[in-house]
Amino acid sequence: MVPQALTEQVTPFMSCMQGTNSKRPRCIALKGEVGQSVSCSVYLNRPSPCREFNQSGLNGVANSACDRARAQYGLPPLEMDATPSDLWHVTCV
């Protein structure tokens, strides 16, 4: 379960991670500098949208949304032959 202190209420029935409900989203749990090294500080307890959003290249499957997010920061798509153990420290941005 995500720590409640890291979330914000969007509607009476929906919440999101702080920092993600904006035009230039940056999740409060994302640590590091995009393009250098980033990681999720709540990875083991990350919310369902994060669990459902796979990195592009995971098990050879492209994720165009991940590729677009990376491109916004001038980053290339991830390699297509990545396995879960290769990507534990990689995020799309």
DOKOL-881002 format. One line per field, with one value per atom (N, C-alpha, C): residue in one letter; residue number from 1; atom name; x, y, z. Coordinates in Angstrom, 3 decimals. Layout:
# residues N
code = A,...
pos = NUM,...
site = CA,...
c1 = X,...
c2 = Y,...
c3 = Z,...
This chain:
# residues 93
code = M,M,M,V,V,V,P,P,P,Q,Q,Q,A,A,A,L,L,L,T,T,T,E,E,E,Q,Q,Q,V,V,V,T,T,T,P,P,P,F,F,F,M,M,M,S,S,S,C,C,C,M,M,M,Q,Q,Q,G,G,G,T,T,T,N,N,N,S,S,S,K,K,K,R,R,R,P,P,P,R,R,R,C,C,C,I,I,I,A,A,A,L,L,L,K,K,K,G,G,G,E,E,E,V,V,V,G,G,G,Q,Q,Q,S,S,S,V,V,V,S,S,S,C,C,C,S,S,S,V,V,V,Y,Y,Y,L,L,L,N,N,N,R,R,R,P,P,P,S,S,S,P,P,P,C,C,C,R,R,R,E,E,E,F,F,F,N,N,N,Q,Q,Q,S,S,S,G,G,G,L,L,L,N,N,N,G,G,G,V,V,V,A,A,A,N,N,N,S,S,S,A,A,A,C,C,C,D,D,D,R,R,R,A,A,A,R,R,R,A,A,A,Q,Q,Q,Y,Y,Y,G,G,G,L,L,L,P,P,P,P,P,P,L,L,L,E,E,E,M,M,M,D,D,D,A,A,A,T,T,T,P,P,P,S,S,S,D,D,D,L,L,L,W,W,W,H,H,H,V,V,V,T,T,T,C,C,C,V,V,V
pos = 1,1,1,2,2,2,3,3,3,4,4,4,5,5,5,6,6,6,7,7,7,8,8,8,9,9,9,10,10,10,11,11,11,12,12,12,13,13,13,14,14,14,15,15,15,16,16,16,17,17,17,18,18,18,19,19,19,20,20,20,21,21,21,22,22,22,23,23,23,24,24,24,25,25,25,26,26,26,27,27,27,28,28,28,29,29,29,30,30,30,31,31,31,32,32,32,33,33,33,34,34,34,35,35,35,36,36,36,37,37,37,38,38,38,39,39,39,40,40,40,41,41,41,42,42,42,43,43,43,44,44,44,45,45,45,46,46,46,47,47,47,48,48,48,49,49,49,50,50,50,51,51,51,52,52,52,53,53,53,54,54,54,55,55,55,56,56,56,57,57,57,58,58,58,59,59,59,60,60,60,61,61,61,62,62,62,63,63,63,64,64,64,65,65,65,66,66,66,67,67,67,68,68,68,69,69,69,70,70,70,71,71,71,72,72,72,73,73,73,74,74,74,75,75,75,76,76,76,77,77,77,78,78,78,79,79,79,80,80,80,81,81,81,82,82,82,83,83,83,84,84,84,85,85,85,86,86,86,87,87,87,88,88,88,89,89,89,90,90,90,91,91,91,92,92,92,93,93,93
site = N,CA,C,N,CA,C,N,CA,C,N,CA,C,N,CA,C,N,CA,C,N,CA,C,N,CA,C,N,CA,C,N,CA,C,N,CA,C,N,CA,C,N,CA,C,N,CA,C,N,CA,C,N,CA,C,N,CA,C,N,CA,C,N,CA,C,N,CA,C,N,CA,C,N,CA,C,N,CA,C,N,CA,C,N,CA,C,N,CA,C,N,CA,C,N,CA,C,N,CA,C,N,CA,C,N,CA,C,N,CA,C,N,CA,C,N,CA,C,N,CA,C,N,CA,C,N,CA,C,N,CA,C,N,CA,C,N,CA,C,N,CA,C,N,CA,C,N,CA,C,N,CA,C,N,CA,C,N,CA,C,N,CA,C,N,CA,C,N,CA,C,N,CA,C,N,CA,C,N,CA,C,N,CA,C,N,CA,C,N,CA,C,N,CA,C,N,CA,C,N,CA,C,N,CA,C,N,CA,C,N,CA,C,N,CA,C,N,CA,C,N,CA,C,N,CA,C,N,CA,C,N,CA,C,N,CA,C,N,CA,C,N,CA,C,N,CA,C,N,CA,C,N,CA,C,N,CA,C,N,CA,C,N,CA,C,N,CA,C,N,CA,C,N,CA,C,N,CA,C,N,CA,C,N,CA,C,N,CA,C,N,CA,C,N,CA,C,N,CA,C,N,CA,C,N,CA,C,N,CA,C,N,CA,C,N,CA,C,N,CA,C,N,CA,C
c1 = 0.839,0.000,0.887,0.502,1.232,1.019,2.080,1.901,0.964,-0.061,-1.064,-0.442,0.621,1.275,1.851,2.022,2.573,1.491,0.225,-0.876,-1.646,-2.452,-3.372,-4.733,-5.780,-7.150,-7.530,-7.999,-8.443,-9.960,-10.647,-12.100,-12.365,-13.594,-13.866,-13.549,-13.454,-13.233,-11.910,-11.100,-9.857,-8.734,-7.571,-6.384,-5.263,-4.213,-3.052,-1.797,-0.671,0.595,0.802,1.305,1.588,2.524,2.231,3.068,2.646,1.713,1.330,0.095,-0.616,-1.842,-1.540,-0.622,-0.209,0.219,0.432,0.839,2.239,3.132,4.492,4.644,4.061,4.045,5.430,5.626,6.813,6.357,6.323,5.858,6.790,6.198,6.966,7.890,7.528,8.324,9.491,9.553,10.645,11.867,12.913,14.138,15.238,16.026,17.138,16.873,17.723,17.631,17.322,16.233,15.844,16.991,17.307,18.401,19.715,19.791,20.996,20.724,19.984,19.638,18.415,17.358,16.146,15.677,14.943,14.333,13.081,12.246,11.008,11.232,10.983,11.223,10.160,9.061,8.008,7.762,8.797,8.636,7.891,8.250,7.592,6.139,5.794,4.423,3.782,4.285,3.776,2.295,1.580,0.148,-0.125,-1.365,-1.746,-1.442,-1.631,-1.274,0.201,1.062,2.490,2.773,2.069,2.241,1.786,0.780,0.217,0.979,1.830,2.560,3.947,4.119,5.410,6.399,7.662,8.716,8.741,9.029,9.177,10.369,10.184,11.258,11.176,10.329,10.207,9.758,10.574,10.296,10.043,10.691,10.584,9.318,8.557,7.298,7.459,7.163,7.262,6.082,6.316,5.258,5.421,4.571,4.717,4.542,3.741,3.579,4.887,5.598,6.904,7.889,7.886,8.787,8.509,7.229,6.874,7.319,7.128,7.546,9.054,9.805,11.261,11.662,10.979,11.312,11.122,10.160,9.945,11.173,12.012,13.239,14.480,14.277,15.394,16.058,15.345,15.905,15.430,16.287,15.886,15.006,14.292,13.534,14.472,13.928,14.710,14.927,15.943,16.248,15.090,14.867,13.744,13.981,15.186,15.445,15.612,15.128,15.283,14.416,14.927,14.174,13.853,12.895,12.554,13.752,14.703,15.859,16.760,16.750,17.539,16.921,15.613,14.888,14.441,14.849,14.353,14.655,15.707,16.097,15.781,15.114,14.845,13.381,13.137,11.762,11.687,10.503,10.340,10.853,10.886,11.425,12.419
c2 = -1.183,0.000,1.251,2.215,3.477,4.293,4.872,5.734,6.901,7.098,8.134,9.527,9.756,11.067,11.437,10.455,10.714,10.874,10.858,10.953,12.257,12.576,13.704,13.253,13.805,13.457,14.183,13.450,14.035,14.212,13.179,13.201,12.491,12.496,11.760,10.265,9.752,8.319,7.979,8.974,8.717,9.600,8.997,9.757,9.447,10.234,10.023,10.325,9.958,10.286,11.794,12.420,13.856,14.142,15.197,15.619,15.074,14.120,13.523,14.154,14.974,15.589,17.010,17.115,18.424,18.317,19.474,19.475,18.902,19.140,18.578,17.655,16.462,15.591,15.111,15.066,14.453,13.863,12.557,11.856,12.131,12.344,12.588,11.413,10.217,9.027,8.827,9.623,9.498,10.230,9.497,10.066,10.065,11.112,11.207,12.254,12.254,13.218,12.491,12.902,12.294,12.439,11.360,11.346,10.904,10.888,10.442,9.104,9.158,7.952,8.258,7.485,7.660,6.313,6.367,5.160,5.567,4.583,4.814,4.454,5.414,5.173,4.284,4.030,3.148,1.976,1.582,0.588,-0.663,-1.232,-2.456,-2.215,-0.976,-0.619,0.346,0.391,1.346,1.089,2.141,2.005,1.215,0.801,-0.043,0.585,1.903,2.427,2.207,2.289,2.061,0.582,-0.285,-1.728,-2.139,-1.464,-1.809,-1.179,-0.187,0.531,-0.085,-0.928,-1.592,-0.696,-0.895,-0.203,-0.729,0.152,-0.278,-1.219,-2.308,-3.280,-4.439,-4.350,-5.428,-6.697,-7.731,-9.014,-8.851,-7.867,-7.665,-6.978,-6.372,-5.712,-4.197,-3.488,-2.026,-1.412,-0.269,0.518,1.936,2.311,3.616,4.769,4.589,5.647,5.869,4.805,4.917,5.618,5.213,5.832,7.329,7.726,9.152,9.916,9.315,9.975,10.191,9.195,9.325,10.394,10.430,11.395,12.833,13.075,14.425,14.936,14.023,14.393,14.166,13.925,13.713,12.360,11.392,10.058,9.095,8.173,7.191,6.105,5.347,4.205,3.203,2.443,1.393,0.233,-0.569,-1.724,-2.713,-3.365,-4.289,-5.659,-5.976,-7.316,-7.324,-6.302,-6.212,-7.243,-7.726,-8.644,-7.919,-8.413,-7.722,-7.470,-8.393,-8.194,-7.067,-6.791,-5.690,-4.337,-4.300,-3.039,-2.632,-3.319,-2.997,-1.564,-0.981,0.383,1.396,0.984,1.866,2.275,3.542,3.996,4.643,4.879,5.459,6.885,7.580,8.941,9.106
c3 = 0.000,0.000,0.000,-0.808,-0.911,0.359,0.915,2.089,1.760,2.558,2.310,2.242,2.975,2.983,1.616,0.722,-0.608,-1.670,-1.248,-2.203,-2.032,-3.039,-2.941,-3.455,-2.893,-3.256,-4.537,-5.547,-6.811,-6.796,-6.369,-6.179,-4.856,-4.386,-3.145,-3.240,-4.469,-4.652,-5.322,-5.640,-6.360,-5.823,-5.690,-5.297,-6.275,-6.210,-7.071,-6.263,-6.810,-6.173,-6.295,-5.240,-5.280,-6.450,-7.167,-8.280,-9.627,-9.663,-10.945,-11.564,-10.831,-11.325,-11.807,-12.782,-13.285,-14.742,-15.380,-16.790,-16.985,-16.051,-16.098,-14.890,-14.966,-13.788,-13.374,-12.084,-11.491,-10.162,-10.120,-8.928,-7.753,-6.598,-5.378,-5.046,-5.505,-5.203,-6.171,-7.247,-8.207,-7.663,-7.395,-6.833,-7.885,-7.912,-8.844,-9.907,-10.928,-12.011,-13.310,-13.970,-15.240,-16.232,-16.913,-17.869,-17.262,-15.939,-15.243,-14.561,-13.476,-12.726,-11.878,-12.059,-11.263,-10.738,-9.653,-9.101,-8.339,-8.071,-7.338,-5.878,-4.996,-3.568,-2.930,-3.639,-3.108,-4.064,-4.817,-5.884,-5.427,-4.303,-3.849,-3.463,-3.131,-2.753,-3.744,-4.967,-5.959,-6.261,-6.681,-6.948,-8.230,-8.390,-9.527,-10.892,-11.129,-12.451,-12.783,-11.793,-12.021,-12.269,-11.576,-11.780,-13.176,-13.707,-15.012,-16.174,-15.913,-16.958,-17.098,-18.111,-18.302,-19.035,-18.728,-19.448,-20.876,-21.814,-23.193,-23.281,-24.013,-24.165,-23.204,-22.196,-21.217,-21.926,-21.848,-22.508,-24.001,-24.617,-26.058,-26.528,-25.615,-25.977,-25.857,-26.942,-26.929,-26.184,-25.542,-24.911,-25.447,-26.394,-27.041,-26.055,-25.011,-24.005,-23.252,-22.946,-22.292,-23.226,-24.500,-25.475,-25.600,-25.602,-25.694,-24.449,-23.284,-22.039,-22.037,-22.471,-22.533,-23.553,-24.695,-25.746,-25.266,-24.374,-23.841,-23.095,-22.638,-21.921,-22.779,-24.080,-24.984,-24.838,-24.258,-24.040,-25.121,-25.553,-26.564,-25.946,-26.784,-26.263,-25.594,-24.659,-24.001,-24.963,-24.705,-25.544,-25.546,-26.679,-26.815,-26.193,-25.785,-25.252,-23.734,-23.070,-21.619,-20.901,-19.787,-18.936,-17.637,-16.854,-15.601,-14.698,-14.631,-13.752,-14.245,-15.557,-16.106,-15.780,-15.556,-15.484,-14.096,-13.058,-11.714,-11.324,-11.888,-11.528,-12.618,-13.683,-14.811,-14.813,-15.066,-15.270,-16.636,-17.099,-18.426,-18.492,-17.368,-17.378,-16.264
